[in-house]
Amino acid sequence: MPKYYFHYRTEDALIRDDKGSEHPNIEAAEQTAAEMGRAIIEKVAGEGGEMDAPRSIEITDASGEDLLYVVFWAGPDIGDGSASPIEPATVH
C-alpha cells in the first residue's frame, strides 16, 4: 500500500509530516486530509483563533512529489453571523 505524507501549511509556516501513513489510493488520502482539515478548523474555532486564514494539507508521496492540495478555511454561513467550517476544496 502506498505511503502518503500530509504537510500542514498556514500563511506563516509549513509543518512537515515525517512519518506519513499508508492508504490504498490518493482518494483515500484525500479523504484523510479533508478530515484533518475539519479537525484543525474545529480546534482553531474552539480556541478562538483566526478563522478566515487559508490553510492547506499538502499530500506528497515518499519521494516528496506533490500529489494534491486540500485547501480549507472557515467562514460565516450565508445569512448567519457566526463562523463555521465549510467543506474543504481540493486542487489536483
C-alpha positions in Angstrom: 0.0 0.0 0.0 1.4 3.4 -0.9 2.5 5.8 1.8 1.4 9.4 1.7 2.6 12.4 3.7 0.3 15.2 4.9 2.1 18.5 5.4 0.1 21.3 7.1 0.6 24.8 5.6 -0.6 28.1 7.0 0.3 31.6 5.8 3.3 31.6 8.2 4.5 28.1 8.4 4.8 24.6 7.0 4.6 21.7 9.4 6.0 18.6 7.7 4.7 15.1 8.2 7.9 13.0 8.6 6.0 9.7 9.3 3.4 9.5 6.7 0.6 6.9 6.6 -0.5 4.2 4.2 -3.7 4.4 2.2 -5.0 2.3 -0.6 -5.1 5.2 -3.1 -5.0 9.0 -3.5 -8.8 9.3 -3.0 -8.5 7.7 0.5 -5.5 10.0 1.3 -7.7 13.0 0.1 -10.5 11.9 2.5 -8.0 11.7 5.3 -6.7 15.2 4.5 -10.3 16.6 4.4 -10.9 15.1 7.9 -7.7 16.6 9.2 -8.7 20.0 7.8 -12.1 19.8 9.5 -10.5 18.8 12.8 -8.0 21.7 12.5 -10.7 24.3 11.9 -12.8 22.9 14.8 -9.7 23.2 17.1 -8.9 26.7 15.9 -12.6 27.8 16.4 -12.6 26.3 19.9 -9.5 28.2 20.8 -10.8 31.5 19.4 -8.2 31.6 16.7 -8.2 33.3 13.3 -10.9 31.6 11.3 -10.6 33.3 7.9 -6.9 32.5 7.2 -6.5 29.9 4.4 -4.8 26.6 5.4 -3.9 23.5 3.4 -2.9 20.0 3.7 -0.3 19.2 1.0 -0.2 15.5 0.2 3.1 14.1 -1.2 4.4 10.7 -2.0 7.5 9.1 -0.4 9.8 10.8 -2.9 8.4 14.2 -1.9 6.4 14.8 -5.2 3.4 17.0 -4.7 0.2 15.0 -5.4 -2.7 17.0 -4.1 -3.5 20.1 -2.1 -6.6 20.2 0.2 -7.3 23.9 0.9 -9.7 24.8 3.8 -10.8 27.6 5.9 -13.9 28.6 7.9 -16.2 31.5 7.2 -19.7 32.6 8.0 -22.6 30.6 6.7 -24.8 32.7 4.3 -27.3 34.6 6.5 -25.6 33.6 9.7 -23.1 35.8 11.5 -21.2 33.0 13.2 -18.2 31.2 11.7 -18.5 27.6 10.9 -16.4 25.1 9.0 -17.1 24.8 5.3 -16.3 21.8 3.2 -12.7 21.6 2.1 -11.9 22.3 -1.6 -9.3 20.3 -3.4 -6.8 21.3 -6.1 -5.5 18.4 -8.1 
